[in-house]
């Protein structure tokens, strides 16, 4: 069993980029593993999903229709 703390950063805005820079500069992060996602809330097609643009659009339209 691996035992380490994690942190998720979603969205590459000024605040989050500043946090990452501070963690890198000081070497002091609140977690041992940091997941950085460029999209706020993650990617439309899901994490690590490599889909075509057309498939992504269909997934987006389907999820939007649910709301």
Secondary structure as UniProt FT lines:
FT   STRAND          6..10
FT   HELIX           14..26
FT   STRAND          33..37
FT   TURN            40..41
FT   TURN            44..45
FT   TURN            47..48
FT   HELIX           53..66
//
